[in-house]
Amino acid sequence: MTVEANFDGLVGPTHNYGGLGSGNVASITNAQAVSSPRQAALQGLAKSKALADLGLIQGILPPHERPYLPKLRQEGIGGTDEQVLFQAANRSPHLLQTYSSAAAMWTANAATVSPSADTANGKVHFTPANLVAQPHRAIEAPVTSRILRAVFPDDARFQHHLPLPVGTNFTDEGAANHTRLARSHGEPGIELFVWGRRAHDFAADPYLPRQSYEASVEVARLHGLSNAIFARQHPAAISAGVFHNDVIAVGDRDLLLHHELAFADPNLIEQVRAAFGNGLTVRTIMEEQVPLSDAIGSYVFNSQLIDINSRRILVAPDDIDDYPNVREAIESIEEIDEILTFNLRQSMRNGGGPACLRLRVVLTDQELAAVNQACLLTDERYDELTAWVNRHYRETLSPDDLGDPELMRESRAALDELTGILHLGSLYNFQLEE
Ligand code: SUG
């Protein structure tokens, strides 16, 4: 059997609202609000557990080390760890916030993953996203690479590529701009790559498109795909705050759900249908029924479409309840049997809904057996992780707390323990330096 496993990002202990997300309305709106790292992590884990209880294979990917002192030192701030934090907090709170972001929680941006059924050499391919469009996320790729290799360690089954080279040509945001459609998870499918800019576009715009066409083409080439389609995101969507395609479209196997203004090319759907062959269902939500602003406000397209015992479930943020037109639109889609909502408001305030928090990895039985089993969520591991969060995470965090050396020590202690729980070995700089 072949299944779709979902690997959720565990929210890190420095979760805060930095206003750092370019083109991301929620992040910009909530800048400098007080956060709750503990609630954020527990909300994410509760979603993961609920989906595991339904029968989904649910994995966990760890947070990254934050505040990230090596980067602050590179920016010219020296001294002991405590001095670096003190100086950063005084000289440039923005810089400190940049390198304290817990953004690695949104694992839809961790990598692009192609299942073995689609790739030329029959392995599962991973390309960590370089995330170079934003400084606070551009530091994720090296640690993400280490994590993915530790979670998917078998070279005979998993092929790990380097992140695309840093530069303006290849701006890559990972699976958030990638949708796979197939008759079933195990059959060869088509992979839809959605991009927002060309390498030579340099607009100084707060709603700058992030994913480049060149990056999408390069990932498809690395993965050995013969079935890729490249689609330009609709500029109107980007300007309204659709910074990733998964804020405006979602697909699962033979169902593609999208907003009328998701794609620039009016013929794209026909192209996708032709590539798929018979049996693809496409549901288009019209601007008239759900304006872009409601699609973004409710984050309805940032839902997970999952299949449990042949029932299709939309796993949505509970924010959709504030939008009756959105609910009505979804309820009218006959292919969706149930809508399950979750309170993910801590992550949502930074523009991260259910779909942002997970990386989909389609795996055969043998591939699943080769995954680091300690990273799969069981009842025991859920209990262990919630106890770990309750032990280490602060209930509230304000931007002024980020310079507190105690927070750095707490975070390191938490992550050190976590690499033990998830059997990951030494991952973090502070562990490797010792
Ligand atoms: O890259 N927010 C993230 C949200 C990522 C959502 N992911 C997907 N759509 N798949 C981003 O904009 C905000 C951080 C802050 O403001 O503190 C942030 O990085």
Boltz pocket constraint, residues with backbone or C-beta under 6 A from the ligand:
constraints:
  - pocket:
      binder: B
      contacts: [[A, 16], [A, 17], [A, 18], [A, 19], [A, 20], [A, 21], [A, 22], [A, 24], [A, 27], [A, 28], [A, 101], [A, 103], [A, 106], [A, 108], [A, 109], [A, 137], [A, 176], [A, 243], [A, 244], [A, 246], [A, 247], [A, 350], [A, 351], [A, 352], [A, 353], [A, 355], [A, 356], [A, 357]]
      max_distance: 6.0
